[in-house]
Structure formats: structure tokens, C-alpha cells
């Protein structure tokens, strides 16, 4: 099963497409799987990069 929609991300209007398996479970993207395996510090750093925040200047 698939679902698509339009959304704005990083100042770009983009189409999104997500997939579910036969049991109705959302299939994670590669990025989501990567974040699940990441440490809390790595997740924070990734979120700051996503928000265009330079963590080196947060002192």
C-alpha cells in the first residue's frame, strides 16, 4: 500500500511517497533506519544539521 502527498521540506515543495506492508506497518526510509541505529548524540547532531544549526557555535 502506498500514500503520497505534497509537503515543504528545506524550502522545497516536494512530493512524498510512503509504503506500508500487508500488515499495515509503515516501512521506514533508509534515513529513518539509520537514525534508529544512531546514538542519542548522533541523532541530536543530525537534527541540528537538518535545522541548519551549526553545533560548533552553540557555546
RAHU-V924129 format. One record per residue. N is the residue number from 0. RES is the residue in three letters. OMEGA is omega in radians with two decimals (NA if undefined). D_FIRST is the distance of its C-alpha to the first C-alpha in Angstrom with 2 decimals. Layout:
n | res | omega | d_first
N | RES | OMEGA | D_FIRST
N | RES | OMEGA | D_FIRST
This chain:
n | res | omega | d_first
0 | UNK | 3.12 | 0.00
1 | UNK | 3.08 | 3.81
2 | UNK | 3.13 | 7.02
3 | UNK | 3.11 | 10.43
4 | UNK | 3.07 | 14.00
5 | UNK | 3.12 | 17.58
6 | UNK | 3.11 | 19.66
7 | UNK | 3.09 | 23.00
8 | UNK | 3.13 | 23.48
9 | UNK | 3.10 | 26.88
10 | UNK | 3.08 | 28.22
11 | UNK | 3.04 | 25.64
12 | UNK | -3.01 | 23.32
13 | UNK | 2.99 | 20.10
14 | UNK | 3.09 | 16.57
15 | UNK | 3.13 | 13.94
16 | UNK | 3.12 | 10.44
17 | UNK | -3.11 | 8.46
18 | UNK | 3.04 | 5.80
19 | UNK | 3.08 | 5.27
20 | UNK | -3.09 | 6.66
21 | UNK | 3.12 | 7.40
22 | UNK | 3.13 | 9.93
23 | UNK | 3.11 | 8.17
24 | UNK | 3.10 | 9.90
25 | UNK | 3.08 | 9.46
26 | UNK | -3.09 | 10.20
27 | UNK | 3.03 | 13.48
28 | UNK | 3.07 | 14.86
29 | UNK | 3.14 | 18.09
30 | UNK | 3.14 | 20.08
31 | UNK | 3.10 | 18.75
32 | UNK | 3.12 | 19.51
33 | UNK | -3.13 | 22.86
34 | UNK | 3.12 | 23.71
35 | UNK | -3.13 | 23.13
36 | UNK | -3.08 | 25.67
37 | UNK | 3.06 | 28.04
38 | UNK | 3.09 | 31.13
39 | UNK | 3.11 | 31.65
40 | UNK | 3.12 | 34.04
41 | UNK | 3.11 | 31.61
42 | UNK | 3.10 | 28.92
43 | UNK | 3.12 | 31.62
44 | UNK | 3.12 | 32.73
45 | UNK | 3.14 | 29.23
46 | UNK | 3.11 | 28.84
47 | UNK | 3.09 | 32.32
48 | UNK | 3.13 | 31.57
49 | UNK | 3.14 | 28.44
50 | UNK | -3.12 | 30.83
51 | UNK | 3.08 | 33.45
52 | UNK | 3.13 | 35.90
53 | UNK | -3.08 | 38.40
54 | UNK | 3.11 | 38.84
55 | UNK | -3.10 | 42.21
56 | UNK | -3.14 | 43.65
57 | UNK | 3.10 | 42.69
58 | UNK | NA | 46.09
